[in-house]
């Protein structure tokens, strides 16, 4: 996106990419479908240790309607709304169409590509910057954009080189950590529930910070995944990074709250306790929860003691999720932390410390929830950096 807008603005653009084809995070997004955008962009759902005001300005610099128009008009890729999740996918449901469409447009605009080339370092010179590659090769440029990604899913090419260069050049950095990553439990307390999925509400507490998430939840053989878990996982990874106690994460299974569950169990006399619960939750989960509190599965609802009903309701509405670790950068979809947003000009994304150097995307200290928000951040900041760099190079 940075290359496309730099070329459109009149810049001579060379894109250096370490993988053989580029855009591999696009290819794996949405299970190979690519969640291009959310149905609406909400800056309040983003996480940063930098200025929320700057984050909002950067995210909304390219309005949502204009982003959608770019994909549909300029790339010729119609987007379809998935009503259930509020996500926009290419109508073809092919992530490759998005990746290939971006590359094709860039080439039509005159962008030159160097695939399979590993950048080693970046050095300031009199007329701009020198990019040092392998085998002693050098490329001089009036402006350079670091759009390298962070540390997450390293097999897509995210090796952290951009973060390392930014730090070496003296930019203010916030500690990095994996985000949107599955959680683990050792021992695997819920291993018998692997494969069970449902919609839940999660509430995490880390000191005075309270964070909530709602969405799909999946039991795995080693722990937990799904959008709700990923959206809350930064609480776990940050606490590990800081050496702090593990935050408490509580689950509300399904859509009912404690009062609703209690009312349900009070009025369903003449039925086994499993009957009303299985109307709302997977049977395997219901059986596991009842076994957890020692309530026989064939117990009549009317025979539940007050203490038993209270214990069942607490497990249904505020179950404390046992977790011990996380999947880290290997499975984490984004990198939290990175270059503090105060280090860049929010209008052009030019480094305040290093003229002619522009930073965008995942190396900046911001990330959003599952659902296309992080692509929206990439598209918006990439466009701004491309325009800023082209303005400098044409001057």
N, C-alpha and C positions, 0 to 999 in steps of 0.2 A: 504494500500500500504506500509506503514511503517512496519507493522507486517510481511508482506510477505517477504520484502527484509532483515529485521533483521533475520528472521528465515533462509532464504537462505544463509546468511552469517555466520551461525553457532550459532546464539543466541538462548537461551531458552526464549520463548516469551509468555507472558500472555497479552491478550487484554481485557481491562475493558471498558464496554460500558453501558451507562445508560439506553438506550432503550431496548426493548425486542428482537429486531432483527437487529438493526444497519443499517447504510447506507441509512437513510431515505431521505437525500437530493438527493441521486442517484435516488431513486424511484420516486421523484416528478419532476425530471429534464426533460425538453423537453416535458412536458405534458404526462409524463409516458413513454417516449421513450428513455431518457437519451442521451443528446448530449455529447458523450464521449470526443471528441477532436474537435478543429477547423481544417480546412484544412491546416492551417499554423499558427505557433506561432509567434506573433509579440510583442516583449517586449515594443515597443513604445506606444502600446495601453493600457498599464497598468498604474494605478494610485498609487502613493506612496509619502509619505513625507520623505522617507529614500533615500538612494543612488540609483539612477537609474542603476548605474554600477553593484551594488550588486544584484539588482533585476534581471537584465539580466543574470548574472552568475548563479543565482539559477534556473531561469526559463529554461535556455538552458542546464543545467547540464545533463539532460536526453533528448537527441535529439528527435525531433518529430518522426522520422522514427522508433527509438527504442521503443518509447511509443506505437506506433501503432502495432509494431511487438509483443509487450508484450500481448496486448489484443487479437490479432488474433492467435498467436502461443501458448502462455502460458495458456491463458484462453479459447482458442478455440471459440472466439466470432468474427466472420467476421464483419468488419465495412464497411458501405456503405456511400458514399458521396452524400449529398443532394446538387445538383448543384446550385439550386436557392439561398441557404443561405451559402454555403461553410462549412457546418457542417457535422461531422461524427457521425453517429448513428449505433447502432448494427443492423445488417441486419434483425434481427427478430423484430426490433422496440419495444423491451421489455426492459425497464429499469431494471426490476427484474433479467434478465439474467446477467446483469453487476454486480449488487450487489451480487447475489448468486454465480457468478463465482469467485469473489474476496474472499468471505468467504470460498468457497470450496477449492480454491488453498491454502489459509492460513492454513486450517485444514490439508490438505495433507502434508504441510511442518512442521506440528507439533505444530502450534500455538494453545494455549489453549484460550478459550473464556469464559468470565463471562458477560452474558447479564443481563440487569435489575439491575445493581449495580451502585450506586451513589457514586462518589468520593467526599470526604469532604475537604481534604487538603493534602498537600505534605510537608514532613519535611526531612531535610538533616540529615543523620546519618553517622557514621564512614565509613561504607562500601558502601555508595551510598545514597539511598533514601527510605523513608517509606511513602507509600500511605495509608492514613487513609480513611476507608470506613464507612458506617453506622453500627450501632449496635456494635461499638468498634472494628470492624475487621481491621487488619493491614496487609499490604503486603510489604515486603522488597525486593528491587531490586538494582542491581549494576548500572543500567541506566534506566531512565524513559523518554518516549517520550510524550510530550503534543500535541495531535492531536485532540483537543476537538472542533474545529470549533469556531465560534465567537458568535455573538448575534442574527444573522438573522434567521428568520423562527424558533422561539423557540420551536414550537411543534415537530420539528425533533430531539430535544435533545440538541440544542445549548443554554446552560444556562449561558455561560460566565465564567465558572469555570476556564478554562485555562487562560483566560485573567487576572482574579483575582489573580490566583496563581503567574503568571509571574510578575504582578505588585507588589505583596507583597514581592516577592523575590528580588526586587530592579532593575528590568530591565527597561531600557529607553522605555517609552510608548508614542506613539502618540495618540491624542484624537480619540476615535472611533465614527463612525457615520454609519447609514444605507446607503447602496448603491444598485444600480440596483433595485430601488423601484418605484412604480407608484406615480404620482403627483396628487394632489387634487385641486379643484377650489370651493371656497365657497363665493358666491352662485354658483351652478353648471351652469355656463354660457352656456355650450354646452350640457346640459342634453338631449335636443331634438335630438342630434346626436349620442346618445349612440348606440354602435354596428357598427358604420361606421368605416372602416379601410382602410388604403392606405399607400403607401410608401412616406416618406417625408424626407427632410433634416432639421436638427435643428442646431441652433447656439446659444450657451449660453455665456453670458458675466458676469464675476464676478470680478469686479475691472479691472485689466489689463489682467486677464486670459480669453482667448477665447477658447472655446471647441466646436467641431462640432461632429455631429453624423448623420448617415443616416440609414434608415431601416423602418420597419413596425411601424405604429402609429395606436392606437385604442382609440376612444372616449368611455369613460365609463360613468355610471350614475353620478359618483362623480368627474370625472376628466379625466386623460389620462394615457394610458399604451402602451405596445408594445416595441420592442427592442430599437428603437431610443430614446424614453422617458427614459427607464431604464438606457441606457448608459450615459445619461446626468444628471441623477437625483442627482448625488453626488454634483453638483454645488448647488442645492437647499438645500440638507441636511446639507452640510458643512456651508452654510451661516446661517442656523437656529442655528446650534451648536455654531457658533461664535457670534451670535447676530448681524449679519451684514445685510444691506439691501438686499432684494431679488434680485438675478441676473435676468437680462432680458433674456428670451428665445424666439427666433424668429423662425418661421416655414416657410419653402418653400414647399408648397403643390405640390406633384407630382415631375416630373422630369424637368420641364421647369424653367428657370431663368427669371428674370424681363424682359430682352431684348426679350426673346422668347415669353413670354406672351403678351408683347406690340405689337410685330409683328403680332401675331395671331389675336389680336383684331383689328388691322388696316386693315387686308386684307379679313375679313369675312363679308363684307357688304351684305345686303339682308337676313341676318339670325338674329334670336333673340340671344341676348348675351349669353343665357344659352347653345345654341347649340354647339359652339366650346369648351366651358369650360367643358361640360359634356363628351366630347370625352376623356378627360384626368383625370377628377376627378369625384367622386361619386355625383350623382344628389342632394342628400340631403345637402351635403357640399356646392355645388355651390349655391343652393338657399339660404342657411344661409348666405354665404359671401355677396351675392348681397343685401340681406335684410339689412345686417350690414351697407353697404355704401349707402343705399337708392336708389339703381338702380332697377327699375322695371324689373321683370324677362322677360317680353315680349318686352323689349326695343330692337330695331334694333341696331346691332353693329355700323352701319354707323351713328346713331343718338347719340352715346355717345359723350358727351362733352370732351374736353381735360382733364378737372379736374376729370370727372367721370372715364375716362379710367385710369388715373394715380392712382386714389384711388383703383380701382379694381386690378390693377397690384400690388400695394403695399400690398394689403391683400393676394394676391396669392403668392408673392415671399418673403415677409418679415413680416408676421403676428405676432404680439406680443402675445404670448400665455398667457392668464390670469391664473395664478396659485397662490395658497395661502399656501399650505402645502404639505405634502407627507405621504405615508402609513407607513413610519418608518420600524422598524425591523420586524414587523408582516408579511409584504409582501416583504421586501427587500431580495434579493437573496444572498447578501454577506455583510460582515462587512468591512467598510473602517477603516483605522488606525490600531492600535494594537502595537505589539512589534516592535520597530525600528529594521531594518535589521542590524544595526551596533552592536546589542546586541548578535549576533550569529556568529559563525565561518561559513563562506559561503561554506567551503568544506565539513563540517560534520554536520552542523546545531546545534552543541553543544553550549550551553549558554556560553558566555565569562565570566559570573559572577558566574555561578553555574555548576561546572564540573559534568558530568554525567547526565545533564538535556538537552534534545533536544526539539526543537520547530519547528513545521511545519504547513503548511496549512493556514487556515483563521485567526489564531491568529497573524500571521505575517502581517506587514504593507504593503500590496499590494493586489490589485484586478484588474481584467481585464474586458473587455466588455462581453456582452451576446455572446454565441456561442461556449462554450466549453473551453474558455480560463481559467476560474477559476478551472475547473477540471484539465487542464494541469498543473496549479500551484500546485494543491493538489497532483497529481501523482508525479511530479518532486521533490517537497520538501519532500513528504512522503518517497519516495525512499531514498533520501540523508540522512534523519534523521534515517531511519532504518539501513542503512549501517553504519552510524556513531556510533549509539548506540550498534550495534552488535560488532563493532570493539573494543569498550571499554569493553564490558562485556566479550568478549573472552580473552582479555588481562588479 
